[in-house]
Amino acid sequence: MKVHTLVVGPIDTNCYLVEDEASRECLIIDPGDEAETIIESIGQQQLLPKMIVNTHGHFDHVTANLVLKDRYHVPIMFHDKDSFLVNLTIPVKADKYLVDGDVLSIGPLNFKVIHTPGHSPGGICLFEAAQGVLFSGDTLFFNTCGRTDFPYCSPGEMGKSLEKLVALPADTLVYPGHGRPTKIAEERGWILSEISA
């Protein structure tokens, strides 16, 4: 697996092109803006997009959805509880609504959907167990978690979601929605402290 990180949009969102190196198939995660930049990178790497996945529905994670769908004729996927957020930015229904436990595959890579509400009702993470990689959206960042002070957020649900993530293997590499990668081992201390508070 190869991960191409593109920082796009006005608040520096991480858009990920996740590549199966044998087939060149790729998963597009959170195309938040700058569709032409994403298209250019896909072309340079000679990738074959298979699906677009939004970890949640905020504008900075979905803005380029339709341009990329029209270009590559691939399905858009997100959790139905974030439909209202997606539609604040673009009028689109998911081709597939994701639920906890779904598995998305490209080549031999299998990404398990983990429903992680808190920052938004339909937030999800994607976990590839064999590679030890988690795409955490805006649930987990380096040394912090996503905001929970919007009307539709829930600090209580965020705590439960972090509890799910802290149970993953310590060496799991975490690619967040913003900022630098981290590992579950680096985040475990403050997460356990927050859960027990």
Secondary structure by P-SEA (a helix, b strand, c coil): cbbbbbbccccbbbbbbcccccccbbbbcccccaaaaaaaaaaaacccccbbbbcccccccccaaaaaaaacbbbbbbbccaaaaaaacccccccccccccbbbbcccbbbbbbbccccccccbbbbbccccccccccccccccccccccccccaaaaaaaaaaaaaccccbbbbcccccccccccaaaaaaaaaac
